[in-house]
Structure formats: structure tokens, C-alpha cells
Amino acid sequence: MTKGIKIATIGGGSSYTPELVEGFIKRYSELPVRELWLVDVEAGREKLEIVGQLAKRMIEKSGLPIEVHLTLDRKAALKDADFVTTQFRVGLLDARAKDERIPMKYGVLGQETNGPGGLFKGLRTIPVILDICHDMEELCPNAWLINFTNPAGMVTEAVLRYSNINKVVGLCNVPIGMEMGIAKLLDVEHSRVRIDFAGLNHMVYGLDVYVDGVSVKDEVINLLTDPNNSSFVKNIQGQGWEPSFIKALDVLTCPYHMYYYKTREMLEKDLKNFENGETRAEVVQKLEKDLFELYKDPNLDIKPPQLEKRGGAYYSDAAVRLITSIYNDKRDIQPVNTRNNGAIASLPDDSAVEVSCVITKEGPKPISVGDLPVAVRGLVQQIKSFERVAAEAAVTGDYDKAVLALTINPLVASDKLAKQIVDEMLEAHKEHLPQFFKVVEA
């Protein structure tokens, strides 16, 4: 008789949690979760209570024997856990608003996981994730860490490089969103579509796409020349690709490529929103407020459909599918963030990459793709350099490395500009970046 599985979710008060709970309910026959511990910090106490009660109602409705525990005590949640999922935001949405607003003042894209915003989200997040890893080494050394916290690639890079946790997988909803989007474009079931993914988180390409094992890449690229078909996530809407560009590139792009291949248009659009006093953070704050009002309803016992507007659609599906595949040694193919181990010849073996993997009980086994196409190789390598230097800056609190990381990033046009932005953002996020201030204050 199996004792069931213990799952600890750090950032349990997230608006995404009902989707995760729905995933555990749907897959219970394959993944017998016994205990789900939802953990948060004091600032998230109210949200944890609201979302935790909804989770309990969902479980009760399902009739499944899953215990839901709500706690601010991370160590109690981690003790003997089998899987640890992380979905937290250091500094909450107020920090995201600063990440988006401050770069805009300098005429630079302010975005959650790219450019200056991505750098500072990484600088705030990495020390916390490494603390969690330290607790895991002591309390649940055999557990798998499944990280959805952005920037997922940089966070996975830091865990692989600066912790003793090897059982880590980074997860993003962009690849599954691309698969779903393409299935819809082609009017086929999602289960019939497979994409060969390779690259980095939010910088991943589809090298080929298959329906029932037959390549349909040319047809899909043709469809992507239509401006209405160019984005697969709610929070990034572009203006469509130049047909000659996308045909010559000859691989599928992800929505975040808009920031690199359409920098001017995306900046103009974001500056217009900024001038009207609205960044994506404010939109999300309003969506979250509405969602939590819904979650409070004592009669609500399902995941509300409004959650999909939040930009994180399919997260639970991707997360629970991954956990189920590891637990059951399914050996199916899924795109995840993991150690490269030679799969992408254009990137270091010890770096985190986002690539299609065979998912086993020993974790993801990356599928070898050889070199990336020459047209995309340089950009991917540049972003990997940025992630590596940024992760080092996060761990060491080295100011010069933070400036270097931002100067390497293709969204920032000069070293002087990078320094100005770093200076202002360090001050704005001082509370959550102690590693950069302890030397000065000492």
C-alpha cells in the first residue's frame, strides 16, 4: 500500500494555485498526493488563507483523500516532501511594477523576465531559492525541486551552479502554450502535436513541429506570417512577423522573441501604455484583485475560467504532467529547463537550457539537437552569457557584475545606460537586495 506523496508549494498564496490543485485532482489516479502544503510569507498571509480555503473546497468536492495544510513555516512544509514546487514573487507585484516602470524612464523595455526587469527579478529571487535549496538539503534531500518562479532559466542556472540540489527542473508554460496554439491553428488535438524545442527559457525555438510524427514546419511557418497568429500567450501581443524574416529564420519563435526581433515596436507600444499610467504589473494587479474576490466566494469549488486571463494558462497542466512523469517513470517527451549535458552543442554542457527531454524517474534526459541554426545561435549565446553573469551577481552581490550583465543584454544600448538603470533599480529594490548593500554598510 503506497503511503502517498507529500508536495510542498512555496508561494502557495499565488493566484495560480487553484490551477495546480485542479491538476492534482485530475491526475490523482496516477499521482496519489496525500498531503499538499501551501507555504507563504507574512505579507502573503491573507492571500494564502483565501486560496487555501478554495483549494480545500476543490479537494472536498473531488472526494479525494488529500490533506491541505496552510502554513508560514517553510521548514514544516519541506520536512520529508517528495516534490517541492516554487512559484513565488519576491517583493510581490509592487516590485514587478518598479521593474517595468524604471527602465521605461530611460527608453528601455521594462519587462518581467527580459532586460533590466529580468535581471532584477533574478537578483531578488536567486538568494531566496538558494535558501530553499539549503533547507531541502537538510529536510528533504531526495525531493525534486520543480521551479516555475521566473526568470526560470536564470533561477535553474543558479540552482545547478550554486547549490547541492541536482534534482531540479525549471518549468515554463510558453512551450505548452505554443503547442496548444499550433494545435488550434492546425485544428488538431493537442496530443497529436509535438515540437522539437531547443534554446533557453523565454528564448526557446521550435526546430521542427510534427502532427502524428509528420513534419508540418513549413505549413506552420506560413501560418505565422499572418499577424493574428504570431503570439501564443495572453500577455504578449505583437504585430506579426515580416513574412521574409520568419520564412528565412526557418524555425518557430516563442512570444518573447518579439522583444528582441521587434524591439522598437514593442518599446513604442509599452511606452504608450506607460504614458497612460499602465504597465503590465498594474493590469495583473487588477486581474489578481478580481480573482481573489472570486476566490473568496464560499460556494466556489472549481478553478474559475477567469484565471486564464492571468497569462499563466496551462501551468498546472505542464507542472502536474511533469511531476506525474517523474513519479511514474513515463519516459514521455516534455520541454523543460535542465542541465544541457551536451544536448545543445552551441552552449556549455554545465549550463541550464530549455530543451525537449525524455522524462524519467531519474529526471529529464535532454534530447540531443546538435548545434543551433546559425541564424539564432548568437542571440541564444548572448542571453546565456547574460544569465550566467547575472546569477553570479545575485549570489555575490557584486555591483560591477550587475552592470556587466545588463550591458551584455541586447535590450540595453550602452554601458553608461546600464549603470544608470542598475543604480536606480538597486535603490528602488534595496529592501530585497541585501547582498548588494551589506559591504557598504559594514
C-alpha positions in Angstrom: 0.0 0.0 0.0 1.6 3.3 -1.1 1.8 6.0 1.6 1.1 8.7 -0.9 3.0 11.8 -1.9 3.8 14.9 0.0 4.0 18.1 -2.1 5.2 21.5 -0.7 4.3 24.5 -2.7 6.3 27.6 -1.9 4.3 30.7 -2.8 1.1 28.8 -2.1 -0.9 32.0 -1.9 -0.4 32.6 -5.6 -3.4 33.1 -7.9 -2.1 30.2 -9.9 -2.6 27.7 -7.0 -6.2 26.6 -8.0 -4.8 25.5 -11.4 -2.2 23.4 -9.6 -4.8 21.9 -7.3 -7.0 21.1 -10.3 -4.1 19.3 -11.9 -3.5 17.2 -8.8 -7.2 16.3 -8.7 -7.4 15.3 -12.4 -4.3 13.1 -12.2 -4.8 11.6 -8.8 -5.1 8.0 -10.2 -1.5 8.3 -11.4 -0.2 10.7 -8.8 -1.6 9.8 -5.3 -1.0 13.1 -3.5 -1.6 12.6 0.3 -0.5 16.0 1.6 -0.3 19.4 -0.1 1.4 22.0 1.9 0.8 25.6 0.8 3.5 27.9 2.2 3.8 31.7 2.1 5.4 34.6 3.9 3.7 37.0 6.3 3.0 39.5 3.5 1.1 36.8 1.7 -0.9 35.5 4.7 -4.3 36.9 3.6 -4.0 35.5 0.0 -2.8 32.2 1.3 -5.9 31.9 3.5 -8.2 32.8 0.7 -6.6 30.5 -1.9 -6.1 27.7 0.7 -9.8 27.6 1.5 -10.7 27.4 -2.2 -8.1 24.6 -2.5 -9.8 22.7 0.4 -13.3 23.2 -1.2 -12.0 21.9 -4.5 -10.5 18.8 -2.8 -13.7 18.3 -0.8 -15.8 18.4 -4.0 -13.5 15.8 -5.6 -13.9 13.4 -2.6 -10.2 12.6 -2.7 -8.2 11.9 0.5 -5.8 14.8 0.0 -4.9 16.9 3.1 -4.3 20.6 2.5 -2.1 22.4 5.0 -1.6 26.2 5.1 1.5 27.5 6.8 4.0 30.3 7.1 6.6 27.7 8.4 8.6 26.7 5.4 10.6 24.1 7.2 7.5 22.2 8.4 6.2 22.1 4.8 9.6 20.9 3.4 10.1 18.1 6.0 10.0 14.8 4.1 8.5 16.3 1.0 8.7 14.2 -2.2 8.3 17.2 -4.5 8.8 20.9 -3.9 7.2 23.4 -6.3 8.2 27.1 -6.2 6.0 29.8 -7.6 6.8 32.9 -5.6 7.5 36.6 -6.3 10.0 38.4 -4.0 8.6 41.9 -3.4 5.1 40.9 -4.8 3.6 42.8 -7.7 4.8 46.2 -6.4 8.4 45.0 -7.2 7.3 44.0 -10.7 5.8 47.5 -11.3 9.2 49.0 -10.5 10.9 46.5 -12.8 8.6 47.7 -15.6 8.5 51.4 -14.9 12.1 52.4 -14.1 13.7 51.1 -17.4 10.9 52.9 -19.3 12.2 56.3 -18.0 15.4 55.5 -19.8 13.7 54.4 -23.0 14.4 50.8 -22.4 11.9 47.9 -22.4 10.5 47.2 -18.9 9.5 43.6 -18.9 9.2 41.0 -16.2 11.8 38.5 -17.4 13.7 40.3 -20.1 16.2 43.1 -19.9 16.5 45.1 -16.7 13.3 43.7 -15.2 14.5 40.1 -15.8 17.9 41.0 -14.2 16.4 42.5 -11.1 13.8 39.8 -10.7 16.7 37.3 -10.8 18.8 39.3 -8.3 15.9 39.3 -5.8 14.9 35.7 -6.4 18.1 33.7 -6.6 19.2 34.2 -2.9 15.7 33.1 -1.8 15.7 30.0 -4.0 19.2 29.1 -2.7 17.9 29.4 0.9 15.1 27.0 0.0 17.7 24.6 -1.5 19.7 24.8 1.7 16.6 23.8 3.7 15.8 21.0 1.2 19.3 19.5 1.7 18.6 19.2 5.4 14.8 18.4 5.4 14.0 16.5 2.1 17.3 15.7 0.4 15.7 13.3 -2.0 12.9 15.6 -3.1 12.6 17.0 -6.6 12.5 20.8 -6.9 10.1 21.9 -9.7 10.6 25.6 -10.2 8.1 27.8 -12.0 9.4 31.1 -10.5 10.7 33.5 -13.2 13.2 34.1 -14.6 13.0 30.3 -14.7 16.2 29.8 -16.8 18.4 32.0 -14.7 17.0 30.5 -11.5 17.7 26.9 -12.7 21.2 28.1 -13.8 21.8 29.4 -10.2 20.5 26.2 -8.5 22.7 24.0 -10.7 25.7 26.2 -10.2 25.5 27.4 -6.6 23.6 24.7 -4.6 23.9 20.9 -4.0 20.5 20.2 -5.3 20.8 18.2 -8.6 17.2 17.1 -8.7 15.9 20.4 -10.1 13.7 21.1 -13.1 12.7 24.5 -14.3 9.3 24.8 -16.0 7.6 27.4 -18.2 4.2 27.5 -19.8 5.5 29.0 -23.0 6.3 25.7 -24.8 3.0 24.1 -23.9 1.2 27.4 -24.9 3.0 27.2 -28.3 1.9 23.5 -28.8 -1.7 24.4 -27.9 -1.6 27.5 -30.2 -0.3 25.5 -33.1 -2.8 22.7 -32.5 -5.6 25.3 -32.7 -4.1 26.9 -35.8 -4.0 23.5 -37.5 -7.4 22.4 -36.0 -6.0 19.2 -34.5 -5.9 17.7 -30.9 -3.0 19.0 -28.8 -2.0 15.3 -28.1 -1.1 14.9 -31.9 1.3 17.9 -31.9 5.0 17.6 -31.0 7.6 20.3 -31.2 11.4 19.8 -31.0 12.3 22.6 -28.6 15.8 24.0 -28.0 17.2 27.2 -26.6 16.7 29.0 -23.2 13.8 29.9 -21.1 11.8 32.7 -22.9 14.3 32.3 -25.7 13.3 28.9 -27.0 12.9 27.9 -30.6 10.8 25.2 -32.2 13.3 23.5 -34.5 10.6 21.3 -36.1 6.9 20.6 -35.5 5.1 17.4 -36.1 1.5 16.2 -36.3 1.3 12.4 -35.8 5.0 12.3 -36.3 5.0 14.0 -39.8 6.8 17.4 -40.1 4.4 20.3 -40.7 7.0 23.1 -40.1 6.7 24.8 -43.5 2.9 24.9 -43.2 3.1 26.4 -39.6 5.7 29.0 -40.6 3.5 30.0 -43.4 0.6 30.4 -40.9 2.9 32.5 -38.7 3.3 35.2 -41.4 -0.3 36.2 -40.5 -0.2 38.9 -37.8 -3.1 37.3 -36.0 -1.2 34.1 -35.5 2.1 35.4 -34.1 1.7 35.1 -30.3 0.6 32.2 -28.2 0.4 33.9 -24.8 -2.2 36.4 -23.4 0.4 38.8 -22.1 2.5 39.4 -25.2 0.7 40.5 -28.3 2.8 41.7 -31.2 2.1 43.0 -34.6 3.0 39.9 -36.7 6.3 39.0 -38.3 7.7 40.2 -41.6 7.0 37.1 -43.9 10.5 37.3 -45.4 12.1 37.3 -41.9 10.1 34.4 -40.4 10.5 32.3 -43.6 14.2 32.8 -43.7 14.6 32.1 -40.0 13.0 28.8 -40.7 12.3 27.9 -37.0 9.3 28.6 -34.8 9.8 31.6 -32.5 8.3 32.0 -29.0 6.3 35.1 -28.0 9.2 36.6 -26.0 11.3 36.8 -29.2 9.1 39.9 -30.0 11.3 41.8 -27.6 14.4 41.0 -29.5 13.3 40.9 -33.1 10.7 43.8 -32.7 12.4 45.8 -30.0 11.3 49.2 -31.4 7.6 48.3 -31.9 7.4 46.6 -28.5 9.0 49.6 -26.9 6.7 52.1 -28.6 3.7 50.1 -27.5 4.9 49.8 -23.9 5.9 53.5 -23.8 2.4 54.4 -24.9 0.9 52.3 -22.1 3.5 53.7 -19.6 2.4 57.3 -20.6 -1.2 56.3 -19.9 0.0 55.2 -16.5 -0.4 51.5 -17.1 2.2 48.8 -17.2 1.6 45.0 -17.3 2.1 44.9 -13.5 -0.9 47.2 -13.0 -3.0 45.1 -15.3 -2.1 42.0 -13.4 -2.7 43.7 -10.0 -6.3 44.4 -11.2 -6.7 40.8 -12.5 -5.4 39.4 -9.2 -7.8 41.6 -7.2 -10.7 40.4 -9.2 -9.5 36.8 -9.0 -9.2 36.9 -5.2 -12.6 38.4 -4.9 -13.9 35.4 -6.8 -11.8 33.0 -4.7 -13.4 34.4 -1.5 -16.9 33.1 -2.6 -17.6 30.2 -0.2 -19.7 28.5 -2.9 -16.8 28.4 -5.4 -15.2 25.0 -5.6 -13.6 24.9 -9.1 -10.8 26.8 -10.8 -12.6 29.9 -12.2 -12.2 30.3 -16.0 -11.1 33.9 -15.5 -7.7 32.6 -14.3 -6.6 32.0 -17.9 -6.5 35.8 -18.5 -3.7 36.0 -16.0 -1.1 34.9 -18.6 -0.2 31.6 -16.9 -2.6 29.3 -18.7 -1.6 25.6 -18.8 0.9 25.9 -15.9 -0.8 23.3 -13.9 -1.1 21.0 -16.9 2.6 21.3 -17.6 3.6 21.1 -13.9 1.4 18.1 -12.9 2.2 16.3 -16.2 6.0 16.7 -15.4 5.6 15.5 -11.7 3.4 12.6 -12.9 6.0 11.6 -15.5 8.9 11.6 -13.0 6.9 9.7 -10.4 5.8 7.1 -12.9 9.0 6.9 -14.9 6.8 7.6 -18.0 9.6 8.4 -20.5 7.4 10.7 -22.4 8.9 13.9 -24.1 8.4 17.3 -22.5 10.3 20.6 -22.9 11.9 21.7 -19.5 14.8 23.6 -18.1 17.6 21.3 -17.1 21.4 20.8 -17.4 22.5 20.8 -21.0 24.8 17.8 -20.8 25.8 18.2 -24.5 22.3 18.3 -25.9 22.8 21.7 -27.5 26.3 21.8 -28.8 26.3 25.6 -29.1 26.0 26.1 -25.2 28.2 24.9 -22.3 27.5 21.4 -21.0 27.0 22.6 -17.4 24.5 25.4 -18.2 20.7 25.3 -17.9 18.9 25.1 -21.2 15.3 24.7 -22.3 15.1 21.6 -24.4 12.8 18.7 -25.2 13.7 15.8 -22.8 12.7 12.3 -22.1 11.2 12.4 -18.5 12.3 9.5 -16.3 12.3 8.8 -12.6 15.9 10.0 -12.6 14.7 13.2 -14.1 14.9 14.8 -17.6 17.2 13.3 -20.2 17.8 16.0 -22.8 17.4 15.0 -26.4 20.5 15.9 -28.5 19.9 18.6 -31.1 23.5 19.3 -32.1 24.3 23.0 -33.0 21.5 25.5 -33.1 20.9 27.0 -36.5 23.5 29.8 -37.2 20.7 32.4 -37.5 19.6 32.0 -33.9 22.8 30.7 -32.3 24.4 34.1 -31.4 21.4 35.6 -29.7 20.9 32.5 -27.6 24.6 32.5 -26.6 24.4 36.2 -25.7 21.4 35.7 -23.4 23.1 32.7 -21.8 26.1 35.0 -21.0 23.7 37.5 -19.5 22.1 34.8 -17.3 25.4 33.4 -16.2 26.8 36.8 -15.2 23.5 37.8 -13.6 23.4 34.7 -11.5 26.9 35.3 -10.3 26.0 38.9 -9.4 22.9 37.7 -7.5 25.0 35.2 -5.4 28.0 37.5 -4.7 26.3 40.9 -4.5 28.9 42.2 -7.0 27.8 45.6 -8.3 30.2 45.6 -11.2 28.9 42.2 -12.3 25.3 43.5 -12.3 26.3 46.4 -14.6 28.2 44.0 -16.8 25.2 41.6 -17.0 22.9 44.4 -18.1 25.4 45.8 -20.6 25.6 42.3 -22.2 21.9 42.2 -22.6 20.8 43.1 -26.1 17.9 45.2 -24.9 20.2 47.8 -23.3 22.2 50.0 -25.7 25.2 51.1 -23.7 27.3 50.6 -20.6 26.5 54.1 -19.3 22.8 53.4 -19.6 23.2 50.0 -17.9 24.9 51.7 -15.0 22.2 54.4 -14.6 19.4 51.8 -14.6 21.3 49.5 -12.2 21.9 52.4 -9.8 18.2 53.5 -9.7 16.8 49.9 -9.6 19.2 48.9 -6.8 18.0 51.8 -4.7 14.3 51.1 -5.5 14.7 47.4 -4.6 17.1 47.9 -1.7 14.9 46.1 0.8 15.1 42.8 -1.3 18.7 43.1 -2.3 20.7 43.0 1.0 23.6 41.2 -0.7 24.5 44.5 -2.6 24.4 46.7 0.5 26.0 44.7 3.3 29.6 45.6 2.2 28.9 49.3 2.0 27.0 49.4 5.4 29.7 47.2 7.1 
